[in-house]
Amino acid sequence: MIKEKDLAKLKKELEEQEKDLLEKIKKLETPADYGHESEGNEDLSEEADETEEDEANMGIAEVFKKELEDVREELNRIKKGAYKK
């Protein structure tokens, strides 16, 4: 059993973590604007590097999504009173 004060602190920390993860996911899922759209003479190597970076960011976002899911499950347990007896 967790004390009410400790439970409130845990809930606050989880809510802050949830907010932080949402911001990180949003940032990572937004493709970067490399500032050279439709220039016609774009270096293919540079574009490939940028595509690779975007794909890596999406992979990182997936890890954050799993962490977010875990945080939300824990918040749901707190809401349902799983730690109160």
Beta strands, then each sheet from edge to edge (+ up, - down):
end
